[in-house]
Amino acid sequence: MKNPTHGLPSCLVEEKDVETYRVIEDKDTSGWYNLIDPQSPFMRKWDNTTMILLLFTACVAPFEVAIPFRDTKTGMLVNEKGAIIAAYLKSWFFIDFVSIFPFEFIGWLARLLKLLRVLRASRKLQRFRVNSRISYPKIQLYTFMTILVFLIHWLACGFRLASDKNDPIIDRPGWVDRFATYNHVNVTTLTISEVYMLALYWSCSTVTLIGTSYPPLQADNIREWVFVLFANLCSYAIIIYFISNLTDLNVHANKDQREHELKIDKYLGMFYNFNLNPAIKYKVHEYLTDQNNLKAESEYQGLIKALPQQWSGIINLEIFLPFLARIPYLEPFLDKEPGLIIDLCKNIEMVAIPPNSFLFSGGLNGIYLIEKGIVAIDGTVYVRGDIIGKSCLRFKIKKNEGRALTNVVAQYIPKDTLETMLGKHKKMRYYSRRWTAWEILRKYLIAYKRLYLLAAKRGSLMSPPMISKRGNMDDVDFDDIDLAVMEHMEEYGFF
């Protein structure tokens, strides 16, 4: 059971009915296994782990296929088919009755089939984008860089495969043999890292459309010619893809900034034609720049309203519920009146104000939660997280104004909307009016105490409950302290 008096002012405790609350389980835990929420932290960790494993598969599988079999004792490359087949059959003796099939080719295909798992990377990437704050242009750029790295790796592995002879007697030697001959070394002494780095060098040169002038790495047989042609086609495709996407991303990424600069150009042209004061130019330019910086915050509410009603309601509740929970006369009803709270959340506005502009003028016309920036009201400074206007439901509103000292973003409940919503629920309206009255009285008592302490220090005589008189004053005269107290009381609706 929840504490029935939690978050309620002491003056309202006796009015609140005691109610019990049921705790409803929203997760089925029956059976020997539990369901996993796709949005849970565990699922995000699982996605990251599987993404790493997919990248490992994409790197290792082509490498295993490209690098030939090595003898486990000597570490030397084995090029004899008989030895390779014998070792293979010893490991897979239960399928020796079909030994006429080229199992080395089937093994390569089986390894390469693991690359199909890489197709799952797109779904993992979508989840990663949802869980992170990386923008679409950056995601596209990182995706292209990843594709480029793996394309270079795969082409390097394929180029290594192209050097192998299909027939040791008829086929011409590949680039690995030519490299060994060119450098006067035995091909069996070449390490895996040396061969892979050479293939990687060729792949980088090909993908960048530069090409290599190193003689041993130039194609010299039909196998290599076909693969080099395929690699060049892949390189052309990736370059075209990169240029088109880079142009598209540049247009979308700088669209708002370009529109802002063109707008400033129009204003500057107008100032030049009318020969206006340069000080005005700087002020207008500063104002337009501040407005542009707040443009994103101003568009958020429009984006939310564009969603279907069920989703916009949920998002509004997630964003604005903490704001309502900090209003004393609304907090006790968050669980009891969900429909009214949802309607209130739908009517909360998000306002963005540039520096030296008014957040409000002519008196508080609602309740504000400062999300960003600094606001000054009657010599008092309010910063991020402060709430202004909780007692805005009083009958008389003080005629003051709130000025933004910096770029300000605030959540705002209009007074008219709040009164309309509370009018639908008599108990909430009663509590809100009662809390407002007690808050005004508290402020009055504090001000009364401070002012009359100041009057006492001046040597004035105290005439309860409100009037202080000095000895040399007539009965019809008032001290300026008295006038200040009465002005304060009139502001808060006691006269």
N, C-alpha and C positions, 0 to 999 in steps of 0.2 A: 504494500500500500504506500502511496506517495504521501508525503507530509502535506496535509490539507492547508496549512498556513504558510507554506514555503513561498517566499518572494512577495508576500502581501504586507502592506503597511500595517502597523499596529492598530491604527484606527479602523481597519476594515476586518480584523480577524473575527470579531464576534458576528459579522454579517455573513461569513462564508460557510456554506453548508459542508458538512463532512461527507465525503464520497469515497467509495473504493474504486480502484482501477484494476482491471484485469491485465495481466501481462500475456500477450499473445505471441506465441512462437511463430516465426515466419520461415522457419527452416525445418525440413523434414529430416530427423535424425534416426528414423527407424531403420532396421536392417543392419547388416554387417558392414555396409559401406555408406559413406556420406556423399552427398552431392557437392560439387565444387562450384562456387560462384565465379563466373568468368570475369568479374570485375574485382575479385579479391586480391590482396597483396600476394598470396601464394601463386595465383595464376599469372601475375605479372612476372614473378621470379621464374616460373616455369617457362613462360614465353622467352625470357632472356636466355635461359639455359638451352632451350631447343634451338634458338637462333644461333648460339655459339656452336652447337653440334652440327647444324646445317652448314655453317661456314666451314667447319672442319671437314665435313664430307665433300663439300665443293672443292676444297683444296687438295685433299688426300686421294680421293678416288681417281681423278685423272692422272695424278702422279704415280699411283701404283700400277696403272695400266701402261703408262709410258716407259717406266723404268724396267728393264728386263730382269729375269731371274738371276740371282747370285748364289753361288755355292756357299753353304753355311760354314764350311770349314776353312776354305781358302779366301772367301770373300771376293773371288774373281767372277766376272761375268761369264755365264754359261750360254753358249750359242748353239749347242748341239741339241737338235730336236729330240733325239732319242733319250738323252739324259733328262730333259725337261719333262717328256711324256712319262718316263719311268717314275720320276719323283711324284708326278701328279697322280699316277695310277696307284702308287703306294699309299697315298693319302686318301684316295677315293676308290678303294678296291671294290666297293659294293656296286660300282657302275662300270666295271671293266668289260662287261659283255657288250657295251656299246662303244668300245675304244676306237672304232673307226671314225667317230665324229671328232672334229677339231676342238677338243676341249679347251685349248688355250684361247680360242676365239670366244667360246661360250663364257669362259671365266672373265674375259674382258667385258663382255656384255653385262654379265651379272654385276660386275663392279660399277660399270657406268650407269646401271639402272638405279643405283643409289642417288645419282644426281637428280632423279625425278623428285626427290624430297625437297630440293631447292625451290620447287614451285610453291611450297608452303610459305616461303619467305614473304610473299606479298601480303598474306593475311597477318603474319607476325608484324610486318612493317606498319600496317594499318592500326593494329593495337598499340604499337609503340608510339605512333603519332598521337593517338587519343590520350595516352597516359603521360605524354611529355608536352612541353610548351614550345616545341620546335615548329616554326612556321612552314607553310607549304613550299615556298621557294627553297628553303634550306633542305627540306626533306628530298625534294627533287634533285638538288645538287649532290647531296650525300648518296642518293640512289645511283646517280650517274657515275660518281667516283667509284662506288662499289662494283658496278657492272664493268667499268673499265679495268679495274684491278683483276677481276676474275677472268675477263676476256683475255687479258695478257697472259695470265697463268694457264688458261686452257689452251691457248694457241701455242704456248711454249711446250706443253705436254704433247700436243698433236704434232708439232714439228719434230719432237724427239721420236715419236712413233713413225713418222714419214721416213726417217733415216734407216729403218730396219729393212732388210731384204726379204722379199717374199720367196725368192728362190736364190739360195746362196751361190749357185753356179751361173745362172743367166743374168740376174739383176746386177746393175751397176752399184758400186759402193755408195753409201749415204754420206751425209755431211759429218757424222761422227768419225767414220773411217778417214774421210778426207782431212779432217782437223788433225787426227793423229799423224797422218802422213805428212801434212804441211809442217807440223812441229817436230817431226822425227821422234815420235814416241810410240810405244805399243798401246793399241787401243784398249787392252785389258787393264792398263794402269790408270786409266781415266776414272776419277771418282764420280759418284752420283752428283755431288754438288757442282763439280766442274761442268759436267754435261748439262745440268739444269740451268746454271748461270749463263752458259752459251746460248741455250734455247731461249732463255728469258731476255737476253740482249737482242736476239733476232726478233722476238715478239714485240718488244718495246719499239724497236726501229720500224717495224712494219705498221703497227697500229698508229704511230705518229706520222705515217706517210713519208718518213725520211728515207727508210731503206738502209741496208747495210752494204758497205763496200768491202767487207772482209771476205776474201775469196772462198775459204772453206764453207762459209754459211750461205753461199749463193746456190740456188737450186741447180742440180745437174742431172736429174733423172725424172722420169714421168711421175713417180710417186711425189717427189718434192714439188714439181711444177704444179700438179693438181692442188696440193695442199697450200702452196703459196698463193695460187689464184683464189682459193677459198678464203684465205686469211686477208688478202687485199680487199675482197668484197665485204668481209666483216668490218674491216677498218673504214672503208668508205661509208658503210651504213652507220657506224658508231659516230663518225665525225659529223655526218648530216644530222643525226639525232641530237648530238650535243649542240650544234649551232642553232637548230630550230628551237630546242627547249631553252637554251640560254637567252635567245631573243624574246621568247614568250615570257620567261620568268622576269626578265629585265623590264618588260612593259608592265606586267602586273605588280611587281614589287615597288616600282617608282611611280605608279599611277597617281596616287594621292599627292605625293610631293610635287609631281609635275603640274597637276591642276592648281595646287597652292601657289607655285611660282608664277604660273600664267595669270592667276588672279591678282597677284601683287604687281605684275607688269602693267596690268590695266589701270590699277590705282595710281602707280607712279606716272604713267602716261597722262592721266587726268590731272595730277598735281603739276606736272610740267606745263601742260596747256594753260592752266589757270594761274600759274606762277605763284603757288601757295607758299606759305612760310615753311622753311625746312623742318622746324620743330614739329609741325603738324604731320609731316611725312614720317618722321621717326616714330611718333606716337601711333599713327595708323598702322605702320609696318609692325610695330611691337604687338599691337592688338591682334592683327591678322595672324601673326605667328603663334600667339598664345591660343587663339581660336583653333588653329590647325592642330596644335598639340593636344587639345581636348576633344578633337573630332571623334577619335575612337571611342572614348567614354560616352559621348553623346549618341553614338549609333547603337550601343548595346541594347537599349530598350526596344528599338525598332527591330533588331534581330530576334529578340525574344518574342515579340508580338507576331512575327512572321511564321513562327512555328505553330503546329496544331495546338488546340486549346489544352489538351491533356498534358502536353509536354511543356507548354509555356507556364501552366499552373504549377507544375512540379519545380521548374527552374526558378520561378518567382518565389516559391516557398523556400527553396534552398538559399536564395540570395538574401531575402528580406526578413526571414523569421528571426535571425539573431537581433535585428533592429527592433522588431516588435517585442522581443523578450526583455529588452532593456527599458521599456515603458512600463512604469509600475502598475498602472491600472489596466493594462492589457495582458501582462504576464500570467496572472492567475487563470486566464480563460484560454490559454493556448491549447490545452488538452480538452477543455469542455466545449468549446465552440469552434471546431475546425472549419466549418463552412464560412463563418464570419471572418476568421483569420485569413482564409484563402482569398476571400473577396478584398480584404484590406491589402494583402500582398499584391494583388493584381492592380490596385490603384496607387501603389507607391511609385513615385517618379524618381528618375536619376537626372540630376542637374549638373552641368559643368559650367563653371564661371571663370573667366580670365581674371588676372590681377586688376585691382582698382575698379572692379565692377561690383554692383550691389547683389548680394545674395537675396536680400529682401529690403523693402523700404516701406515706410508707413506703418510699421509694427509687424510683429511675428504673425504670419498667416499660415502656420503649420509647424510640424516637428521636423527637424533636420538632424541627420547623422553625418558628421564630417568624415568622409572616407579618405580624403587626401587634401592637403593644403592647410591654410591658416585663415581664420575669419576674426574680425574685430567688431565687437558690439559694445557701445557705451564704455569704451576704455578697457573692456575685458577681452582677452585673446582666447580663442577656441582653436584647438588643434585636432589632429586626426584621432578619431574615436570618441570625441565629445558629442553629446546630444544637446540640441538647442530647442527650446520651446515646448517642453513637456507640459507646462501649465498654460498652453495656448487656448484652452477651452474656457477661460475666465470671460466674464461679460465685457469688461473694458480692457482693451489692448493698449499697451504703452506704445506711443508713437516714436519708435526708434528705427534704426536701420543697421543692417549687417553688411560690411564691406569685405571683399576678398582681398587679402594681402598677397596671396600667391595664386597659382592655378588651383582651383577648388573643385572637387568632385564630392557630391553629397547625395544621400538618399532623402527623400522628401515626402511627407504625408500632408496633403493640403488640409487645412482646418475644416473646410466645407465637407470634404469627403469623410473625414473622421467623424464629424457630427452626424452626417447622414447614416453612416454605418452603425454608430452607437445608438442612434434613434431606433434601430430595429431590435435592439436588445435592452430592455429597461434596466436590468440589473447591472449591466456593464456601464450604461449611461449614469446610473446612480453612483457607482463606484468611482467613475472618472470625475464626476462633478465634486464628489466628496474629497477625493485625493487632491484635486486642484484647489479647493478651498483651504484645506490644511496646508498645502504648500505655500499658498499666498500668505496665510496667517503666519507661517514660520518665517517667511522672508520679512514680513512686517515687524514681527517681534525682534528679529535680529537687528533690523534697521532702527527700530524704536530704542532698543538698548544702546546701540552705538551712539545715536544722536543725543540721547539724554545723559549718557556718560560724559559726552563732550560738553553739554550744557552745564552739568554739575561742576566740571573742571573750570568753567568760566565763572562760577559763583552764583548761578541762577537758583531761584527757589523752585521746588518741584510742586506742581499742582496736579495731582492725578486726575484723570488717567493720561491726559495728553499734553497739558499746557504747562510750560515752565515760564516763570516770571522773574525778572530781576527787580530788585528793590526800588529802583528809580523809574520803573515803567508804569504807565497807567493801565487800568483794567482792560481798556479796549485795544491796547497795543499788543502786538505779538513779537516775540523774538524771531530772528531768522531761523533759529533751530526749530521753533514751532511751525513756521511756514514750511520748512523742509519736511517735517514729519507729516503734516497734513497733505502736502503735495504727494508724498509717497503713498499715503493711504488712498488718496483719490485715484492714483494711477492703478492701484490694484483692486479697485471696485468696492471699497468700503464706504464711500460716500454716495 
